[in-house]
Amino acid sequence: MRAAELILRWCDLYTRGLSPAVAGDRRAELASDLWEHAAYEPRPAGAMLSRAIRGVPADLAWRNEQRRAARRLVPMETRVVGGVVAWLVALAASSLIVFGLIAIQRTAFFVAQDYVRPWSETAVWVIGLTELAIVGAFLLLQRRSRPFGAIALAASVPLVHFGLYDLDNKSVTAGALSNTPGWGVAVVCAMACLALLFISAAVLWAPSRRASS
């Protein structure tokens, strides 16, 4: 029946993101109610749709309660660690993107002045990795796509190397820092820390990990 299909699709929509057991129980309960309604109601389609529309606020309230209950099951330590990791990832991603945009801006300025040739290999790497970091940051905005965002950000970490290399002859500050003893080791350590942070976040946010929690 078309009405029953629409109602079950609505059930799939408002139970999305909940645990499979909770969503399955809700769908089974609804399917049973629909069968009984179709069996005993003379005009089932219109009545079922009317009842479903009136029950939308209750369905949304039920979903909200299920999400709150699921959060209460997560230990406080886990929630604190998750919040700290999310904050650190957001800060690192923002810094990486800003750094990439600064490197692109400086390159564009020197190209406009005919000081450097456009589309050098390093500039292409900087542009591509900055775009990848921006995509990763956008993926962080949705819970389901957060692990992929963290992976994209981990893959964009070489932007630090290419960006500094590109800025070496275009920025007095970058040029001075590159001549500082131990600068190369510091850059490698920073890149390793960034990659470790993003990879750890991807593991923490992986679907299997969330389901086990």
Secondary structure, 3 states (H helix, E strand, C coil): CHHHHHHHHHHHHHCCCCCHHHHHHHHHHHHHHHHHHHHHCCCHHHHHHHHHHHCHHHHHHHHHHHHHHHHHHCCHHHHHHHHHHHHHHHHHHHHHHHHHHHHHHHHHHHHHCCCCCCCCHHHHHHHHHHHHHHHHHHHCCCCCCHHHHHHHHHHCCCHHHHHHHHHCCCCHHHHHHHCCCCHHHHHHHHHHHHHHHHHHHHHHCCHHHHHHC
